[in-house]
Amino acid sequence: MTENTLFLLASIGVVSLFCQWLAWRMKLPAILLLLLGGILMGPVFDWLDPDALFNDLLFPIISLSVAVILFEGSLTLEFKELKEHGRMVRNLLSVGMLVTWLTATLVSRFTLGLSWDVATLFGAIVVVTGPTVIMPLLRVVRPTSNLSNILKWEGIVIDPIGALLAVLVFEFVVSGKSGALSHTLWTFGSTVMLGAILGGLSGWLLGLALRQHWLPQFLQNAGSLTFMLGVYGLSNTLQHESGLLTVTVMGIWLANMRGVPVDDIIEFKESLSVLLISALFILLAARIEFSAIAALGWGPVWVILALIFVARPLGVWLSALGTTLTWQEKAFLSWISPRGIVAAAVSALFAFQLENQGHSDAAILVPLVFLVIITTVILQSLTAAPLARWLKVSEPDSRGFLFIGANQVSREIAKALIKREIPVMLSDTSYENIRLARMENLPVYFGNPVSEHAENHMDLTGISNVLAISPYRQLNTLATFHYLDLFSKGHVFGLSDGQADSRASHQFSEKFKETRTLFGEKVTYAMLASQLSQGASIRTTQLSAAFTLEDYRAKHANRLLILFVVTPQGKLVPVVADQEIKAGEGYELISIIRPEPESNEAPPKS
């Protein structure tokens, strides 16, 4: 029995990791494959029964996992960002969310016969989209910058706001179990008050500990997580079911507290989500009963149709009043609203709680929400790209460059590209480099360019190429492998590191080695930085019939290093080793030219 339990636990981890890997390779939202994996392990092959495997521990595991999801999600909700993302995003987070909530509530109430409590809770749950489903879709569809920013920031910010709404509705439903309105309002009010006070106080205390470095660096992530879980348990002990609200408020407080380094905690979520959250969705999907779904009849179909064709379009068009969006842009926004991780996680937890309190129809929540997730993700992933092309809201062929590193070399090259109206983005973990780039009006991202935070926050609209020009060898290597899977071979370039290591453990694939020849096989970051510090400059030169490539090389001799070739059509082609430079009349060359050496001869006497 023990061996079988160990094997099942290990299988959950292996299957969840395989689903994450397959989603990464197929460029699909991971939640879709995780749910499919759980359904196959559970109701299809009857291999995994979470209730029998975990018994009384299943609910605490799901409860703690949802607490982690809500806490980490609320860490991204900064109030200042609500003012920065435009009127349309703010309207979608208010008017659009309210329209979706009311529509879902009414349709589920009258087509499925749910109680008002469960129908209202379902409506609150399905207002959430989330970056985990939006970002993979945007990478494939590549809509215009305006639409991409609207959808991206709606997904990022609605995650914690929608979760907070769902938690508040849940607390109100739970508070009303006595039936007396006065008792309901008192219980709900005390729950909200405890969540606000304890969450705010805990957030302030944790923020103070992080800001004052009371915890060593290696304990900050683990310490923050365990402290949050402790606060969650304490809150539930003081007031039944108040913990989710408490940890959500705690995360929001941390996100908006000055001088608190939460980026590392957010980045820690990436590893945690692969291990914990992935396994959670395997367990949730394994508990789905097809018979319960079949018993619902055509009700779920009407609910899903109402969400896709009524709630979303109505919310978008009302939110767009007073904006300059065209009808094509509003039509595209009306179609894109896939549901994500928060909806799946909180539906399972709330269903557990409400079933224990006697709400028999709460069992419908999980299969209904999962049907909404699967339908919206599949349908919109398959149709978004052709719809964007038909509406002519797709980004034209991307030709921009992401620079790994915002050092002097990257800044000088980026300024030369901007003069050609080529989009650029500079990423660096050095604040000094970022500061200097901002002073030169260059677009920047401060942080790790291969993190989930970068995936959600770095604007790659118009970017389809990567130049790894950081002085840090490991960062260049990580970024190269990361973006090779995103942009493919021929679009990721890096400088040689100038080191030859013959050890087998240090050998890279041929695909990687081919990226290490940017500007020449022996051109390193140190070489370029040295040349710029000694007065070299980056210049753009037009070739003509009278001034050919050979003339250009003869004029500057060994002081010349050609970086890019610009075709007459405006396409920018980086120069790489082992490829002959082909440039004729009408072409332009972007090069680094070193100054002529000073002559040591004395001037002639007059």
LUMLUMKOL-529224 format. One record per residue (C-alpha): residue number from 1; residue in three letters; x, y, z. Coordinates in steps of 0.02 Angstrom, whole numbers, plus 50000, padded with zeros to 5 digits. Each point is the difference from the previous one (the first is absolute). Layout:
N
<site NUM,"ALA",<X,Y,Z>> ...
***
This chain:
606
<site 1,"MET",<50000,50000,50000>> <site 2,"THR",<50141,50119,50046>> <site 3,"GLU",<50091,49963,49838>> <site 4,"ASN",<49842,50032,49899>> <site 5,"THR",<49972,50167,50088>> <site 6,"LEU",<50180,50052,49967>> <site 7,"PHE",<49982,49952,49818>> <site 8,"LEU",<49840,50101,49981>> <site 9,"LEU",<50078,50153,50082>> <site 10,"ALA",<50152,49986,49888>> <site 11,"SER",<49887,49977,49848>> <site 12,"ILE",<49909,50162,50038>> <site 13,"GLY",<50165,50093,49998>> <site 14,"VAL",<50062,49915,49841>> <site 15,"VAL",<49837,50027,49905>> <site 16,"SER",<49989,50183,50054>> <site 17,"LEU",<50179,50032,49945>> <site 18,"PHE",<49969,49913,49833>> <site 19,"CYS",<49844,50107,49973>> <site 20,"GLN",<50098,50159,50038>> <site 21,"TRP",<50138,49946,49879>> <site 22,"LEU",<49877,49954,49862>> <site 23,"ALA",<49908,50165,50021>> <site 24,"TRP",<50167,50092,49986>> <site 25,"ARG",<50046,49905,49841>> <site 26,"MET",<49828,50024,49921>> <site 27,"LYS",<49987,50182,50059>> <site 28,"LEU",<49832,49965,50083>> <site 29,"PRO",<49933,50054,50171>> <site 30,"ALA",<50064,49870,50124>> <site 31,"ILE",<49833,49995,50091>> <site 32,"LEU",<49920,49918,49848>> <site 33,"LEU",<50118,49851,49998>> <site 34,"LEU",<50001,49985,50190>> <site 35,"LEU",<49811,49984,50001>> <site 36,"LEU",<50008,49874,49859>> <site 37,"GLY",<50132,49900,50094>> <site 38,"GLY",<49894,49997,50157>> <site 39,"ILE",<49845,49946,49904>> <site 40,"LEU",<50096,49857,49920>> <site 41,"MET",<50073,49944,50167>> <site 42,"GLY",<49834,50015,50090>> <site 43,"PRO",<49831,49970,49917>> <site 44,"VAL",<50067,49928,49836>> <site 45,"PHE",<50123,49866,50058>> <site 46,"ASP",<49946,49997,50184>> <site 47,"TRP",<50183,50001,50053>> <site 48,"LEU",<49994,50144,50124>> <site 49,"ASP",<49868,50029,50134>> <site 50,"PRO",<50054,50155,50099>> <site 51,"ASP",<49868,49973,50135>> <site 52,"ALA",<50060,49824,50037>> <site 53,"LEU",<50183,50048,49986>> <site 54,"PHE",<49999,50150,50119>> <site 55,"ASN",<49841,49970,50102>> <site 56,"ASP",<49980,50142,50125>> <site 57,"LEU",<50158,50086,49939>> <site 58,"LEU",<49930,50040,49827>> <site 59,"PHE",<49904,50154,50055>> <site 60,"PRO",<50145,50077,50100>> <site 61,"ILE",<50118,49970,49851>> <site 62,"ILE",<49882,50088,49880>> <site 63,"SER",<49966,50137,50126>> <site 64,"LEU",<50185,50039,50027>> <site 65,"SER",<50034,49993,49812>> <site 66,"VAL",<49862,50125,49963>> <site 67,"ALA",<50068,50113,50137>> <site 68,"VAL",<50170,49997,49914>> <site 69,"ILE",<49921,50040,49831>> <site 70,"LEU",<49902,50148,50068>> <site 71,"PHE",<50147,50067,50100>> <site 72,"GLU",<50121,49992,49855>> <site 73,"GLY",<49872,50073,49880>> <site 74,"SER",<49961,50146,50115>> <site 75,"LEU",<50186,50043,50007>> <site 76,"THR",<49983,50064,49822>> <site 77,"LEU",<49858,50122,50039>> <site 78,"GLU",<50081,50171,50013>> <site 79,"PHE",<49876,50144,50014>> <site 80,"LYS",<50110,50117,49899>> <site 81,"GLU",<49986,49881,49852>> <site 82,"LEU",<49812,50023,49995>> <site 83,"LYS",<50030,50182,49953>> <site 84,"GLU",<50130,49960,49867>> <site 85,"HIS",<49912,49877,49887>> <site 86,"GLY",<49870,50111,49921>> <site 87,"ARG",<49815,50025,50008>> <site 88,"MET",<49954,49840,49909>> <site 89,"VAL",<50092,49887,50122>> <site 90,"ARG",<49923,50090,50150>> <site 91,"ASN",<49827,49984,49924>> <site 92,"LEU",<50023,49814,49966>> <site 93,"LEU",<50051,49978,50182>> <site 94,"SER",<49841,50085,50060>> <site 95,"VAL",<49859,50008,49872>> <site 96,"GLY",<50056,49845,49905>> <site 97,"MET",<50022,49896,50157>> <site 98,"LEU",<49830,50053,50067>> <site 99,"VAL",<49913,49956,49836>> <site 100,"THR",<50081,49827,49997>> <site 101,"TRP",<49954,49969,50182>> <site 102,"LEU",<49817,50047,49978>> <site 103,"THR",<49981,49906,49835>> <site 104,"ALA",<50079,49840,50065>> <site 105,"THR",<49897,50008,50159>> <site 106,"LEU",<49834,50021,49911>> <site 107,"VAL",<50032,49871,49863>> <site 108,"SER",<50062,49866,50121>> <site 109,"ARG",<49855,50035,50117>> <site 110,"PHE",<49863,49981,49868>> <site 111,"THR",<50075,49867,49884>> <site 112,"LEU",<50075,49885,50131>> <site 113,"GLY",<49883,50037,50144>> <site 114,"LEU",<50142,50043,50119>> <site 115,"SER",<49961,50087,50163>> <site 116,"TRP",<50035,50186,50003>> <site 117,"ASP",<50147,49970,50117>> <site 118,"VAL",<50089,49877,49884>> <site 119,"ALA",<49951,50095,49841>> <site 120,"THR",<50069,50163,50070>> <site 121,"LEU",<50161,49914,50052>> <site 122,"PHE",<50018,49918,49828>> <site 123,"GLY",<49979,50171,49918>> <site 124,"ALA",<50138,50073,50109>> <site 125,"ILE",<50118,49855,49963>> <site 126,"VAL",<49989,50012,49810>> <site 127,"VAL",<50041,50186,49987>> <site 128,"VAL",<50185,49955,50011>> <site 129,"THR",<50107,49972,49844>> <site 130,"GLY",<50181,50004,50058>> <site 131,"PRO",<50172,50016,49920>> <site 132,"THR",<50031,49812,49998>> <site 133,"VAL",<49876,49981,49857>> <site 134,"ILE",<50010,50172,49921>> <site 135,"MET",<50189,50011,49975>> <site 136,"PRO",<50023,49838,49899>> <site 137,"LEU",<49854,50053,49890>> <site 138,"LEU",<50072,50174,49968>> <site 139,"ARG",<50169,49926,49953>> <site 140,"VAL",<49918,49898,49863>> <site 141,"VAL",<49873,50128,49938>> <site 142,"ARG",<50111,50156,50015>> <site 143,"PRO",<49863,50133,49992>> <site 144,"THR",<50042,50184,49989>> <site 145,"SER",<50091,50082,50144>> <site 146,"ASN",<49843,50086,50064>> <site 147,"LEU",<49896,49841,50006>> <site 148,"SER",<50144,49898,50070>> <site 149,"ASN",<50025,50122,50144>> <site 150,"ILE",<49813,50007,50039>> <site 151,"LEU",<49982,49811,50007>> <site 152,"LYS",<50164,49973,50093>> <site 153,"TRP",<49965,50126,50138>> <site 154,"GLU",<49819,49949,50016>> <site 155,"GLY",<50057,49820,50029>> <site 156,"ILE",<50136,50048,50124>> <site 157,"VAL",<49897,50121,50105>> <site 158,"ILE",<49833,49909,49994>> <site 159,"ASP",<50082,49847,50078>> <site 160,"PRO",<50009,50069,50178>> <site 161,"ILE",<49849,50115,49982>> <site 162,"GLY",<49890,49859,49936>> <site 163,"ALA",<50066,49883,50134>> <site 164,"LEU",<49960,50130,50133>> <site 165,"LEU",<49823,50017,49931>> <site 166,"ALA",<49977,49811,50003>> <site 167,"VAL",<50066,49990,50178>> <site 168,"LEU",<49883,50139,50059>> <site 169,"VAL",<49849,49917,49919>> <site 170,"PHE",<50051,49833,50076>> <site 171,"GLU",<50018,50079,50173>> <site 172,"PHE",<49826,50076,49983>> <site 173,"VAL",<49925,49834,49947>> <site 174,"VAL",<50084,49910,50145>> <site 175,"SER",<49945,50135,50121>> <site 176,"GLY",<49819,49973,49952>> <site 177,"LYS",<49989,49820,50057>> <site 178,"SER",<49897,50049,50152>> <site 179,"GLY",<49865,50077,49890>> <site 180,"ALA",<49980,50158,50106>> <site 181,"LEU",<50049,50158,49905>> <site 182,"SER",<50069,50087,50154>> <site 183,"HIS",<50110,49850,50042>> <site 184,"THR",<50056,49988,49818>> <site 185,"LEU",<50052,50183,49994>> <site 186,"TRP",<50087,49986,50169>> <site 187,"THR",<50097,49844,49950>> <site 188,"PHE",<50046,50072,49831>> <site 189,"GLY",<50052,50166,50077>> <site 190,"SER",<50108,49918,50132>> <site 191,"THR",<50081,49889,49869>> <site 192,"VAL",<50041,50148,49888>> <site 193,"MET",<50063,50101,50149>> <site 194,"LEU",<50112,49859,50060>> <site 195,"GLY",<50065,49971,49823>> <site 196,"ALA",<50038,50184,49975>> <site 197,"ILE",<50082,50028,50170>> <site 198,"LEU",<50096,49837,50015>> <site 199,"GLY",<50047,50000,49815>> <site 200,"GLY",<50060,50181,50005>> <site 201,"LEU",<50095,49975,50163>> <site 202,"SER",<50081,49839,49939>> <site 203,"GLY",<50046,50079,49834>> <site 204,"TRP",<50078,50149,50089>> <site 205,"LEU",<50097,49888,50118>> <site 206,"LEU",<50066,49889,49860>> <site 207,"GLY",<50040,50152,49894>> <site 208,"LEU",<50096,50076,50144>> <site 209,"ALA",<50098,49839,50024>> <site 210,"LEU",<50046,49996,49816>> <site 211,"ARG",<50042,50185,49991>> <site 212,"GLN",<50108,49996,50157>> <site 213,"HIS",<50083,49835,49948>> <site 214,"TRP",<49950,49911,50160>> <site 215,"LEU",<50002,49840,49898>> <site 216,"PRO",<50157,49940,49909>> <site 217,"GLN",<49985,49992,49812>> <site 218,"PHE",<49985,49811,49993>> <site 219,"LEU",<49851,50003,50121>> <site 220,"GLN",<49900,50141,49922>> <site 221,"ASN",<49898,49897,49877>> <site 222,"ALA",<49970,49851,50115>> <site 223,"GLY",<49972,50115,50149>> <site 224,"SER",<49872,50105,49907>> <site 225,"LEU",<49906,49845,49944>> <site 226,"THR",<49994,49916,50171>> <site 227,"PHE",<49954,50164,50086>> <site 228,"MET",<49856,50023,49878>> <site 229,"LEU",<49939,49822,50032>> <site 230,"GLY",<50011,50029,50187>> <site 231,"VAL",<49896,50160,49985>> <site 232,"TYR",<49874,49904,49894>> <site 233,"GLY",<49982,49866,50133>> <site 234,"LEU",<49986,50130,50140>> <site 235,"SER",<49867,50098,49908>> <site 236,"ASN",<49894,49845,49970>> <site 237,"THR",<50018,49956,50184>> <site 238,"LEU",<49942,50172,50057>> <site 239,"GLN",<49858,50012,49873>> <site 240,"HIS",<49939,49853,49897>> <site 241,"GLU",<50047,50014,49814>> <site 242,"SER",<50080,50173,50016>> <site 243,"GLY",<50174,49941,49950>> <site 244,"LEU",<49984,50025,49811>> <site 245,"LEU",<49950,50182,50021>> <site 246,"THR",<50140,50026,50125>> <site 247,"VAL",<50140,49935,49888>> <site 248,"THR",<49930,50097,49851>> <site 249,"VAL",<50005,50163,50099>> <site 250,"MET",<50172,49953,50064>> <site 251,"GLY",<50067,49981,49823>> <site 252,"ILE",<49922,50163,49941>> <site 253,"TRP",<50077,50091,50149>> <site 254,"LEU",<50172,49930,49960>> <site 255,"ALA",<49984,50046,49816>> <site 256,"ASN",<49963,50182,50043>> <site 257,"MET",<50123,50021,50145>> <site 258,"ARG",<50148,50108,49954>> <site 259,"GLY",<50175,49930,50000>> <site 260,"VAL",<49947,49817,50016>> <site 261,"PRO",<50092,49881,49881>> <site 262,"VAL",<49857,49887,49945>> <site 263,"ASP",<50074,49956,49829>> <site 264,"ASP",<50095,49851,50072>> <site 265,"ILE",<49842,49936,50084>> <site 266,"ILE",<49903,50015,49837>> <site 267,"GLU",<50140,49910,49907>> <site 268,"PHE",<49996,49863,50133>> <site 269,"LYS",<49821,49969,49944>> <site 270,"GLU",<50062,49929,49836>> <site 271,"SER",<50083,49850,50080>> <site 272,"LEU",<49860,49983,50126>> <site 273,"SER",<49866,50001,49866>> <site 274,"VAL",<50085,49860,49903>> <site 275,"LEU",<50005,49889,50154>> <site 276,"LEU",<49848,50047,50101>> <site 277,"ILE",<49872,50080,49886>> <site 278,"SER",<50028,49877,49858>> <site 279,"ALA",<49968,49854,50117>> <site 280,"LEU",<49846,50090,50067>> <site 281,"PHE",<49918,50006,49829>> <site 282,"ILE",<50037,49817,49969>> <site 283,"LEU",<49907,49962,50162>> <site 284,"LEU",<49855,50116,49960>> <site 285,"ALA",<49973,49931,49826>> <site 286,"ALA",<50013,49820,50064>> <site 287,"ARG",<49847,50032,50110>> <site 288,"ILE",<49887,50052,49855>> <site 289,"GLU",<49851,49885,49974>> <site 290,"PHE",<49937,49990,49822>> <site 291,"SER",<49833,49939,50064>> <site 292,"ALA",<49977,50162,50096>> <site 293,"ILE",<50037,50100,49842>> <site 294,"ALA",<49882,49893,49895>> <site 295,"ALA",<49863,50025,50129>> <site 296,"LEU",<50007,50187,49970>> <site 297,"GLY",<49932,49977,49824>> <site 298,"TRP",<50010,50150,49884>> <site 299,"GLY",<50014,50124,50145>> <site 300,"PRO",<50190,50019,49994>> <site 301,"VAL",<49992,50032,49812>> <site 302,"TRP",<49885,50149,50025>> <site 303,"VAL",<50111,50065,50141>> <site 304,"ILE",<50157,49990,49892>> <site 305,"LEU",<49913,50079,49850>> <site 306,"ALA",<49938,50142,50109>> <site 307,"LEU",<50175,50032,50069>> <site 308,"ILE",<50080,50001,49827>> <site 309,"PHE",<49867,50086,49894>> <site 310,"VAL",<49909,50111,50126>> <site 311,"ALA",<50101,50040,50156>> <site 312,"ARG",<50169,50034,49918>> <site 313,"PRO",<49941,50102,49849>> <site 314,"LEU",<49880,50101,50108>> <site 315,"GLY",<50136,50033,50129>> <site 316,"VAL",<50126,50051,49867>> <site 317,"TRP",<49885,50117,49903>> <site 318,"LEU",<49939,50085,50159>> <site 319,"SER",<50179,50018,50062>> <site 320,"ALA",<50053,50074,49833>> <site 321,"LEU",<49879,50145,50010>> <site 322,"GLY",<50100,50161,49988>> <site 323,"THR",<50157,49913,49935>> <site 324,"THR",<50076,50009,49826>> <site 325,"LEU",<49993,49812,49966>> <site 326,"THR",<49938,49951,49827>> <site 327,"TRP",<49860,49874,49976>> <site 328,"GLN",<50129,49872,49942>> <site 329,"GLU",<50099,50020,50162>> <site 330,"LYS",<49843,49988,50105>> <site 331,"ALA",<49945,49845,49905>> <site 332,"PHE",<50168,49916,50031>> <site 333,"LEU",<49997,50043,50186>> <site 334,"SER",<49822,49933,50009>> <site 335,"TRP",<50060,49828,49944>> <site 336,"ILE",<50151,49981,50115>> <site 337,"SER",<49960,49952,50179>> <site 338,"PRO",<50068,49827,50046>> <site 339,"ARG",<49986,49948,50182>> <site 340,"GLY",<50152,49945,50099>> <site 341,"ILE",<50079,49934,50159>> <site 342,"VAL",<49912,50104,50132>> <site 343,"ALA",<49827,49949,49937>> <site 344,"ALA",<50044,49815,50006>> <site 345,"ALA",<50084,50007,50170>> <site 346,"VAL",<49872,50100,50098>> <site 347,"SER",<49852,49907,49925>> <site 348,"ALA",<50063,49836,50073>> <site 349,"LEU",<50030,50073,50171>> <site 350,"PHE",<49834,50091,50008>> <site 351,"ALA",<49907,49846,49941>> <site 352,"PHE",<50077,49899,50142>> <site 353,"GLN",<49949,50129,50128>> <site 354,"LEU",<49823,50027,49939>> <site 355,"GLU",<49964,49814,49982>> <site 356,"ASN",<50050,49977,50181>> <site 357,"GLN",<49876,50136,50048>> <site 358,"GLY",<49855,49918,49911>> <site 359,"HIS",<50001,50085,49829>> <site 360,"SER",<49970,49845,49896>> <site 361,"ASP",<50009,50094,49834>> <site 362,"ALA",<50177,50060,50041>> <site 363,"ALA",<50065,49836,49927>> <site 364,"ILE",<49961,50073,49829>> <site 365,"LEU",<50127,50141,50023>> <site 366,"VAL",<50158,49903,49956>> <site 367,"PRO",<49942,49910,49841>> <site 368,"LEU",<49910,50157,49942>> <site 369,"VAL",<50153,50112,50024>> <site 370,"PHE",<50113,49871,49919>> <site 371,"LEU",<49884,49991,49849>> <site 372,"VAL",<50010,50189,49984>> <site 373,"ILE",<50191,49994,50012>> <site 374,"ILE",<50022,49860,49873>> <site 375,"THR",<49876,50072,49876>> <site 376,"THR",<50063,50179,50005>> <site 377,"VAL",<50185,49953,49993>> <site 378,"ILE",<49981,49878,49855>> <site 379,"LEU",<49875,50101,49899>> <site 380,"GLN",<50089,50166,50017>> <site 381,"SER",<50175,49928,49977>> <site 382,"LEU",<49948,49922,49834>> <site 383,"THR",<49904,50149,49931>> <site 384,"ALA",<50089,50154,50068>> <site 385,"ALA",<50137,50007,49868>> <site 386,"PRO",<49888,49986,49845>> <site 387,"LEU",<49877,50122,50080>> <site 388,"ALA",<50140,50126,50030>> <site 389,"ARG",<50055,49985,49818>> <site 390,"TRP",<49822,50019,49937>> <site 391,"LEU",<49970,50153,50107>> <site 392,"LYS",<50173,50067,49951>> <site 393,"VAL",<50054,50025,50180>> <site 394,"SER",<50155,49889,49990>> <site 395,"GLU",<50171,50074,50026>> <site 396,"PRO",<50095,50015,49835>> <site 397,"ASP",<50155,49893,49979>> <site 398,"SER",<50103,50026,50157>> <site 399,"ARG",<50177,50062,49972>> <site 400,"GLY",<50048,50068,50171>> <site 401,"PHE",<50140,49945,50115>> <site 402,"LEU",<50006,49955,50184>> <site 403,"PHE",<50170,50037,50077>> <site 404,"ILE",<50057,49891,50144>> <site 405,"GLY",<50099,50134,50090>> <site 406,"ALA",<49978,50189,50009>> <site 407,"ASN",<50186,50038,50008>> <site 408,"GLN",<50090,50130,49893>> <site 409,"VAL",<50022,49881,49853>> <site 410,"SER",<49814,49956,49997>> <site 411,"ARG",<49948,50181,50022>> <site 412,"GLU",<50107,50063,49855>> <site 413,"ILE",<49939,49863,49883>> <site 414,"ALA",<49819,50025,50055>> <site 415,"LYS",<50010,50187,49962>> <site 416,"ALA",<50062,49960,49825>> <site 417,"LEU",<49852,49882,49973>> <site 418,"ILE",<49874,50126,50065>> <site 419,"LYS",<50060,50123,49869>> <site 420,"ARG",<49945,49869,49873>> <site 421,"GLU",<49829,49993,50089>> <site 422,"ILE",<50033,49822,50056>> <site 423,"PRO",<49917,49955,50168>> <site 424,"VAL",<50121,49957,50141>> <site 425,"MET",<49986,49944,50181>> <site 426,"LEU",<50148,49997,50120>> <site 427,"SER",<49996,49881,50149>> <site 428,"ASP",<50122,50001,50145>> <site 429,"THR",<50013,49952,50183>> <site 430,"SER",<50114,50150,50034>> <site 431,"TYR",<49902,50152,50055>> <site 432,"GLU",<50144,50115,49951>> <site 433,"ASN",<49994,49938,49820>> <site 434,"ILE",<49811,50017,49999>> <site 435,"ARG",<50014,50177,50069>> <site 436,"LEU",<50123,50052,49865>> <site 437,"ALA",<49891,49921,49864>> <site 438,"ARG",<49847,50094,50064>> <site 439,"MET",<50096,50164,49996>> <site 440,"GLU",<50030,49965,49814>> <site 441,"ASN",<49813,49966,49973>> <site 442,"LEU",<50025,49816,49961>> <site 443,"PRO",<49861,49872,50041>> <site 444,"VAL",<50058,49892,50145>> <site 445,"TYR",<49950,49855,50111>> <site 446,"PHE",<50082,49990,50171>> <site 447,"GLY",<50013,49820,50057>> <site 448,"ASN",<50041,49823,49946>> <site 449,"PRO",<49955,49985,49814>> <site 450,"VAL",<49961,49814,50015>> <site 451,"SER",<49883,50012,50150>> <site 452,"GLU",<49811,49981,50003>> <site 453,"HIS",<49992,50182,50055>> <site 454,"ALA",<50090,50050,49840>> <site 455,"GLU",<49881,49891,49898>> <site 456,"ASN",<49852,50093,50074>> <site 457,"HIS",<50070,50177,50010>> <site 458,"MET",<50130,50022,49864>> <site 459,"ASP",<49922,50076,49844>> <site 460,"LEU",<50062,49896,49852>> <site 461,"THR",<49879,50074,49874>> <site 462,"GLY",<50091,50013,49835>> <site 463,"ILE",<50148,49900,50068>> <site 464,"SER",<50053,49840,49912>> <site 465,"ASN",<50190,49997,50023>> <site 466,"VAL",<50116,49989,50149>> <site 467,"LEU",<50177,50066,50021>> <site 468,"ALA",<50089,49929,50153>> <site 469,"ILE",<50128,50138,50034>> <site 470,"SER",<50015,49987,50188>> <site 471,"PRO",<50174,49984,50080>> <site 472,"TYR",<49931,49855,50103>> <site 473,"ARG",<50031,49832,49917>> <site 474,"GLN",<49868,49902,50098>> <site 475,"LEU",<49863,50129,49968>> <site 476,"ASN",<50039,49999,49814>> <site 477,"THR",<49991,49810,49997>> <site 478,"LEU",<49835,49991,50095>> <site 479,"ALA",<49922,50137,49894>> <site 480,"THR",<50058,49917,49839>> <site 481,"PHE",<49921,49831,50042>> <site 482,"HIS",<49842,50086,50064>> <site 483,"TYR",<49971,50106,49846>> <site 484,"LEU",<50053,49867,49875>> <site 485,"ASP",<49838,49912,50045>> <site 486,"LEU",<49901,50160,49985>> <site 487,"PHE",<50073,50076,49841>> <site 488,"SER",<50089,49849,49923>> <site 489,"LYS",<50169,49980,49916>> <site 490,"GLY",<50057,50145,49893>> <site 491,"HIS",<49923,50130,50114>> <site 492,"VAL",<50107,49981,50156>> <site 493,"PHE",<50180,50064,49995>> <site 494,"GLY",<50138,50016,50128>> <site 495,"LEU",<50180,50055,50011>> <site 496,"SER",<50140,49877,50021>> <site 497,"ASP",<50056,49986,50181>> <site 498,"GLY",<50180,49979,49944>> <site 499,"GLN",<50022,49840,50100>> <site 500,"ALA",<50034,49827,49934>> <site 501,"ASP",<49958,49864,50125>> <site 502,"SER",<50024,49823,49938>> <site 503,"ARG",<49920,49914,50149>> <site 504,"ALA",<49851,49894,49947>> <site 505,"SER",<49890,50074,50137>> <site 506,"HIS",<50029,50174,49929>> <site 507,"GLN",<49958,49957,49819>> <site 508,"PHE",<49843,50074,49925>> <site 509,"SER",<49893,49942,49855>> <site 510,"GLU",<50043,50051,49822>> <site 511,"LYS",<49838,50101,49997>> <site 512,"PHE",<50064,50103,50147>> <site 513,"LYS",<50176,50018,49930>> <site 514,"GLU",<49931,50075,49840>> <site 515,"THR",<49929,50144,50102>> <site 516,"ARG",<50171,50045,50073>> <site 517,"THR",<50069,50078,49841>> <site 518,"LEU",<49919,50172,50001>> <site 519,"PHE",<50106,50130,49908>> <site 520,"GLY",<50141,49873,49980>> <site 521,"GLU",<50069,49842,50079>> <site 522,"LYS",<50127,50094,50107>> <site 523,"VAL",<49895,50153,50043>> <site 524,"THR",<49969,50007,50187>> <site 525,"TYR",<49912,50121,50115>> <site 526,"ALA",<50167,50053,50075>> <site 527,"MET",<50066,50042,49826>> <site 528,"LEU",<49849,50108,49955>> <site 529,"ALA",<49997,50088,50168>> <site 530,"SER",<50186,50037,49986>> <site 531,"GLN",<49981,50073,49826>> <site 532,"LEU",<49856,50114,50052>> <site 533,"SER",<50096,50060,50154>> <site 534,"GLN",<50147,50044,49886>> <site 535,"GLY",<49894,50112,49888>> <site 536,"ALA",<49925,49880,49872>> <site 537,"SER",<49830,50050,49933>> <site 538,"ILE",<49853,49912,49919>> <site 539,"ARG",<49961,50069,49828>> <site 540,"THR",<49876,49965,49861>> <site 541,"THR",<50067,50005,49821>> <site 542,"GLN",<49906,49995,49835>> <site 543,"LEU",<50075,49898,49859>> <site 544,"SER",<49983,50052,49819>> <site 545,"ALA",<50069,49957,49830>> <site 546,"ALA",<50141,50123,50030>> <site 547,"PHE",<50035,49945,50179>> <site 548,"THR",<49994,49811,50016>> <site 549,"LEU",<50029,49881,50145>> <site 550,"GLU",<50180,49976,49942>> <site 551,"ASP",<50026,50189,49999>> <site 552,"TYR",<49927,50011,50175>> <site 553,"ARG",<50116,49866,50066>> <site 554,"ALA",<50151,50075,49913>> <site 555,"LYS",<49963,50171,50074>> <site 556,"HIS",<49997,49942,50181>> <site 557,"ALA",<50108,49843,49988>> <site 558,"ASN",<50023,49911,50167>> <site 559,"ARG",<49911,50140,50096>> <site 560,"LEU",<49832,49936,49934>> <site 561,"LEU",<49880,49872,50076>> <site 562,"ILE",<49836,49981,49905>> <site 563,"LEU",<49854,49960,50118>> <site 564,"PHE",<49843,50001,49891>> <site 565,"VAL",<49949,50004,49819>> <site 566,"VAL",<49841,50097,49958>> <site 567,"THR",<49917,49945,49838>> <site 568,"PRO",<49914,50124,49883>> <site 569,"GLN",<49834,49933,50069>> <site 570,"GLY",<50053,50051,50176>> <site 571,"LYS",<50036,49826,50068>> <site 572,"LEU",<50138,49997,50129>> <site 573,"VAL",<50118,49850,49987>> <site 574,"PRO",<50129,49973,50140>> <site 575,"VAL",<50173,49953,49940>> <site 576,"VAL",<50057,49829,50060>> <site 577,"ALA",<50158,49900,49975>> <site 578,"ASP",<50018,49880,49853>> <site 579,"GLN",<49872,50097,49898>> <site 580,"GLU",<50063,50112,49862>> <site 581,"ILE",<49934,50177,50006>> <site 582,"LYS",<49897,50035,49845>> <site 583,"ALA",<49960,50183,49975>> <site 584,"GLY",<49987,50102,49842>> <site 585,"GLU",<49925,50161,49938>> <site 586,"GLY",<49858,50063,50112>> <site 587,"TYR",<50058,49900,50152>> <site 588,"GLU",<50053,50081,50163>> <site 589,"LEU",<50131,49940,50124>> <site 590,"ILE",<49999,50029,50188>> <site 591,"SER",<50178,49986,50064>> <site 592,"ILE",<50118,50039,50142>> <site 593,"ILE",<50145,50105,49938>> <site 594,"ARG",<50152,50030,50107>> <site 595,"PRO",<50086,50169,49991>> <site 596,"GLU",<50158,50017,49897>> <site 597,"PRO",<50159,49984,50103>> <site 598,"GLU",<50086,50163,50039>> <site 599,"SER",<50159,50032,49899>> <site 600,"ASN",<50162,50009,50101>> <site 601,"GLU",<50089,50101,49865>> <site 602,"ALA",<50038,50182,50038>> <site 603,"PRO",<49917,50127,49885>> <site 604,"PRO",<50115,50070,49864>> <site 605,"LYS",<50087,50166,50035>> <site 606,"SER",<49943,50147,49899>> 
***
